[in-house]
Amino acid sequence: MCGSCLTADDGSYVQVPCAAFLIFHAASMAFIGPRWANDAHPRTKPEDFTVPPKWIPFPSTTVFLHHEARRMLADNFGENASGRSDTDRLWDVFERCRLTIHRSCRELEPGMFTLLSELLRKPAVPAGILLPGATDDRHEDDWQSSSGGVLRWLDDQPPKSVVYVALGSEAPLTLENIHELALGLELAGVRFLWALRRPADTNNKQELLPAGFEERTRARGLVCTGWVPQVKVLAHGATAAFLTHCDWGSTIESFAFGLPLVMLPFLTDTPMIARAMAERGIGVQVARDESDGSFDKHGVAEAVRRVMVDGQGKEVFATNAKKLKELVVDEGRQEQYIHELEEHLIRYKEARSSTSTS
């Protein structure tokens, strides 16, 4: 929730102290920065987003490549149909809330919450990574029958042999992107499970996959265009790696199972997350053309092979992913973050009550 005031039935404003719960990783919020920092250090060109902002005082990989910066500037800092930018609205949230709460932890982003508190001039509180809970089986019977049983297919695969491919529902994939990704998976020669969503700019008459792709890869691959229980797939013993667009939610889910990553980011903070994970040595990014962000089958195949096939490199990625899991997937430590957040909110409430009665 966010905002510092609510509207009553009579149209008047009721001052209600609120907090902003932000599902983005904290470093991306620091990169965007508050309004005052952007006013002091304006960023108006793509080049301004390819270097750390002046308000981040320590070395940081929280930057964009040129093609990512162009999209960031247009999508987040440019005016939309409302006449305001998304970033301008985010700045309102920063200014109107009394504290910000982040789905992250100090082990993942050391120093970032101290910096955010200084930038926002209010507490920035980590809530922990909020690990996924039990999966929802309500629709599983229908899904199993209509899609051939993804989990049953995984049951038939050797342990740690499958790369799970899922790029979410918002990545702006084109038909060309899908074809290059498919041909890259074919070229890599590994087992794969692909949760594929049809791009918005295609119709049912268009061939979603390259001609003959499913026939050629049937013995080692499965493409599912329906619902896939992602957490169950990531937890399955046959799953060895995750090819992801690196949104923060999916990345956190990968932590829970210690999976190395093949990363193909597109929007908003996902390129930053991908670089942070690559810096930790838990995976590699698919090579992109710096001018336009395009990728091809060879880049996909090379990245998948590095994580899934190439002997020593494969072991390093797997070991680092397990170490990261041990670092952050500590139930007691994550519960402690919730307790600290609760205590913070109670202290704030008591301080407000004391101020109101004095």
C-alpha positions in Angstrom: 0.0 0.0 0.0 1.1 3.5 -0.5 0.2 7.2 -0.2 -0.1 9.5 2.7 -3.8 10.4 2.5 -7.1 8.7 1.6 -10.3 10.2 0.3 -13.4 10.1 2.6 -17.0 9.7 1.4 -17.5 13.4 1.5 -14.5 14.1 -0.8 -12.2 15.4 2.0 -8.8 14.0 2.6 -8.1 11.8 5.7 -4.5 11.7 6.7 -3.5 8.1 7.1 0.1 7.1 7.5 1.0 4.4 4.9 3.9 2.3 3.8 4.9 1.4 0.3 5.6 -2.3 -0.3 7.9 -2.6 -3.4 8.3 -5.9 -5.1 11.3 -4.7 -7.1 14.8 -5.4 -6.0 16.2 -2.6 -3.9 19.1 -1.7 -6.2 16.8 -0.8 -9.0 15.0 1.6 -6.7 18.3 3.2 -5.8 19.1 3.5 -9.5 15.9 5.3 -10.2 16.4 7.5 -7.1 14.1 10.0 -5.5 12.8 13.2 -7.3 15.3 15.4 -5.5 18.3 13.4 -6.7 17.1 13.4 -10.2 16.4 17.2 -10.1 20.0 17.7 -8.8 21.5 15.3 -11.4 19.1 15.3 -14.4 19.2 12.3 -16.8 17.7 13.1 -20.2 19.8 11.0 -22.6 20.2 7.2 -22.9 23.9 7.6 -22.1 23.0 9.0 -18.7 21.6 5.5 -17.8 24.6 3.6 -18.9 26.7 4.7 -15.9 25.8 4.6 -12.1 23.9 7.7 -10.9 25.9 10.2 -8.9 24.0 9.4 -5.8 25.3 5.8 -5.6 28.6 6.3 -3.7 30.1 2.8 -4.2 31.0 0.7 -7.3 27.9 -0.7 -8.8 26.8 -2.9 -11.7 23.3 -1.2 -11.5 23.5 0.3 -15.0 21.9 -0.3 -18.4 23.4 -1.1 -21.7 22.7 1.4 -24.4 19.7 -0.5 -26.0 18.3 -1.1 -22.5 18.7 2.6 -21.5 16.7 3.7 -24.6 13.8 1.6 -23.5 14.1 2.6 -19.9 14.1 6.3 -20.8 11.0 5.9 -23.0 9.0 3.5 -20.9 9.7 4.8 -17.4 10.7 8.4 -17.7 8.6 9.4 -20.7 5.0 10.6 -20.5 2.3 8.0 -21.1 -1.4 8.3 -22.0 -2.0 9.8 -18.5 0.2 12.7 -19.2 2.7 11.6 -16.5 5.5 9.2 -16.5 5.6 6.0 -14.4 8.7 7.3 -12.6 6.8 10.5 -11.7 4.1 8.4 -10.1 6.8 6.3 -8.3 8.3 9.5 -6.9 4.8 10.4 -5.5 4.8 7.1 -3.7 8.3 7.7 -2.3 7.2 11.1 -1.0 3.8 10.3 0.4 4.6 7.0 2.3 6.2 7.0 5.7 8.5 4.1 5.0 9.3 1.7 2.2 9.3 -2.1 2.5 11.3 -4.2 0.1 11.1 -7.9 -1.0 14.8 -8.4 -0.4 17.4 -8.9 2.3 20.8 -7.6 3.4 22.6 -10.8 2.4 21.5 -10.2 -1.2 22.0 -6.5 -1.4 24.5 -5.4 1.3 24.6 -1.7 2.0 21.6 -1.0 -0.2 19.0 -0.4 2.5 21.2 2.1 4.3 21.7 3.9 1.0 17.9 3.8 0.2 17.0 5.2 3.6 19.4 8.1 3.1 18.1 8.7 -0.4 14.4 8.5 0.4 14.9 10.3 3.8 12.8 7.6 5.5 13.3 4.0 6.6 13.8 1.5 3.8 13.1 -1.9 5.5 13.9 -5.3 4.0 11.0 -7.8 4.5 13.1 -10.8 3.4 12.8 -12.7 0.2 9.3 -14.1 1.0 9.9 -17.6 -0.3 7.1 -19.2 -2.3 4.7 -21.3 -0.2 2.8 -24.4 -1.1 1.6 -24.5 -4.7 -2.0 -24.3 -5.7 -3.3 -27.6 -7.0 -6.9 -26.4 -7.7 -6.5 -26.5 -11.5 -4.0 -29.2 -11.8 -6.4 -32.0 -12.9 -7.6 -29.9 -15.8 -4.1 -28.7 -16.7 -2.7 -32.2 -16.6 -5.3 -33.6 -19.0 -5.2 -30.6 -21.4 -1.4 -30.2 -21.6 -0.2 -33.8 -21.4 1.1 -33.7 -17.9 4.3 -31.6 -17.6 5.2 -33.1 -14.2 4.7 -36.6 -15.6 7.0 -35.7 -18.4 9.6 -34.4 -15.9 9.3 -37.7 -14.0 10.5 -39.5 -17.1 13.7 -37.4 -17.4 17.1 -38.1 -15.8 18.0 -36.2 -12.7 19.3 -32.7 -13.3 19.0 -32.9 -17.0 16.3 -30.3 -18.0 16.5 -26.6 -18.5 13.2 -24.9 -17.7 12.4 -22.0 -20.0 9.9 -19.3 -18.9 10.0 -15.7 -19.9 6.9 -14.5 -18.0 3.8 -12.8 -19.3 5.2 -9.3 -19.9 8.4 -9.8 -21.8 7.9 -8.1 -25.2 8.8 -11.2 -27.3 8.4 -11.1 -31.0 7.8 -14.1 -33.3 11.4 -13.7 -34.4 12.6 -13.9 -30.8 10.6 -17.1 -30.2 12.1 -18.7 -33.4 15.6 -17.8 -32.4 15.1 -19.1 -28.9 13.6 -22.3 -30.2 16.4 -22.9 -32.7 18.9 -22.1 -29.9 17.4 -24.7 -27.7 17.6 -27.2 -30.5 21.2 -26.3 -31.3 22.2 -26.6 -27.6 21.1 -30.3 -27.7 19.9 -30.4 -24.1 16.6 -31.5 -22.6 14.2 -28.6 -22.1 10.7 -27.7 -20.8 9.4 -24.5 -22.3 6.4 -22.6 -20.8 5.6 -20.5 -23.9 3.2 -17.6 -24.1 1.9 -16.3 -27.4 3.0 -12.8 -28.2 0.3 -10.2 -28.3 1.1 -9.2 -31.9 0.5 -12.7 -33.3 -2.7 -14.5 -34.2 -3.7 -18.2 -34.1 -3.0 -18.6 -37.8 0.7 -17.8 -37.4 3.2 -20.6 -36.8 4.4 -19.9 -33.3 7.4 -22.2 -33.6 9.8 -22.9 -36.5 8.6 -25.4 -39.0 9.4 -29.0 -37.8 10.8 -27.8 -34.4 8.6 -29.9 -32.2 9.1 -33.0 -34.3 12.9 -32.7 -34.3 13.1 -32.1 -30.6 10.2 -34.4 -29.4 12.6 -36.9 -27.8 14.1 -34.4 -25.5 11.8 -31.3 -25.3 8.3 -30.2 -24.4 6.6 -27.0 -25.2 3.6 -26.1 -23.2 1.4 -23.1 -24.1 -0.9 -23.5 -21.2 -0.5 -23.0 -17.5 2.6 -24.5 -15.9 3.1 -24.8 -12.1 6.4 -23.0 -12.0 7.4 -23.6 -8.4 6.8 -27.4 -8.8 8.8 -27.4 -12.0 11.7 -25.6 -10.4 11.6 -27.9 -7.4 11.6 -31.1 -9.5 14.6 -33.3 -9.4 14.9 -33.4 -13.2 15.3 -29.6 -13.4 18.9 -28.5 -13.6 18.7 -24.8 -14.7 16.3 -22.0 -15.3 16.3 -19.9 -18.5 14.5 -16.8 -17.3 13.8 -13.1 -18.1 15.0 -12.3 -14.5 12.1 -10.6 -13.0 12.6 -10.4 -9.3 9.9 -12.9 -8.4 11.1 -15.6 -10.7 14.7 -15.0 -9.7 13.8 -15.4 -6.0 12.0 -18.6 -6.8 15.2 -19.9 -8.4 17.1 -19.2 -5.1 14.8 -21.5 -3.2 16.0 -24.5 -5.2 19.6 -23.5 -5.9 19.3 -23.4 -9.7 21.9 -21.8 -12.0 20.4 -19.3 -14.5 20.5 -18.7 -18.2 19.4 -15.1 -18.4 17.5 -13.2 -21.2 16.2 -10.0 -19.6 14.0 -7.4 -21.4 12.2 -4.8 -19.3 12.6 -2.4 -16.4 14.9 -3.8 -13.7 15.5 -7.3 -15.2 18.8 -6.3 -17.0 20.1 -5.1 -13.6 19.1 -8.3 -11.9 20.7 -10.4 -14.6 24.0 -8.5 -14.2 23.9 -8.9 -10.5 23.3 -12.6 -10.7 26.1 -13.0 -13.4 28.4 -11.1 -11.0 27.6 -13.7 -8.3 28.6 -16.4 -10.8 25.3 -18.3 -10.8 24.6 -18.0 -14.5 25.2 -16.3 -17.8 23.4 -13.9 -20.0 22.4 -14.7 -23.6 24.6 -12.5 -25.8 22.8 -9.5 -27.3 23.5 -7.0 -30.0 24.4 -3.8 -28.3 22.7 -1.5 -30.9 19.2 -3.0 -30.7 19.2 -5.8 -28.1 18.6 -8.6 -30.6 19.8 -12.1 -30.0 20.2 -15.2 -32.1 20.1 -19.0 -31.9 23.9 -19.2 -31.5 23.9 -16.9 -28.4 21.1 -18.9 -26.9 22.8 -22.2 -27.5 26.2 -21.0 -26.2 24.6 -19.7 -22.9 22.6 -22.9 -22.4 25.6 -25.1 -23.0 27.8 -23.1 -20.6 25.3 -23.6 -17.8 24.1 -27.1 -18.7 26.9 -28.9 -20.5 30.4 -27.4 -20.2 32.2 -29.4 -17.5 34.0 -27.1 -15.2 31.9 -24.1 -15.9 28.7 -26.1 -15.3 30.0 -27.2 -11.9 31.0 -23.7 -10.9 27.5 -22.2 -11.7 25.8 -25.1 -9.9 28.1 -24.7 -6.8 27.6 -20.9 -6.7 23.8 -21.3 -7.0 23.8 -23.7 -4.1 25.9 -21.3 -2.0 23.5 -18.5 -2.7 20.6 -20.8 -1.6 22.4 -21.5 1.6 23.0 -17.8 2.2 19.5 -16.6 1.7 17.2 -19.6 2.1 17.4 -19.7 5.8 13.9 -20.0 7.2 14.9 -18.7 10.6 16.7 -15.7 9.2 13.9 -14.9 6.8 11.4 -15.1 9.7 13.6 -12.7 11.6 13.2 -10.1 8.8 9.4 -10.4 9.2 9.7 -10.0 13.0 12.0 -6.9 12.5 9.5 -5.4 10.1 6.6 -6.0 12.5 8.6 -4.4 15.3 9.4 -1.4 13.1 5.8 -0.9 12.3 4.8 -1.2 16.0 7.5 1.3 17.0 6.3 3.7 14.4 2.7 3.3 15.5 3.6 3.9 19.1 5.7 7.0 18.1 2.7 8.3 16.1 0.3 7.7 19.0 2.7 9.5 21.4 3.0 12.5 19.1 -0.8 12.7 18.6 -1.5 12.8 22.4 1.2 15.2 23.4 
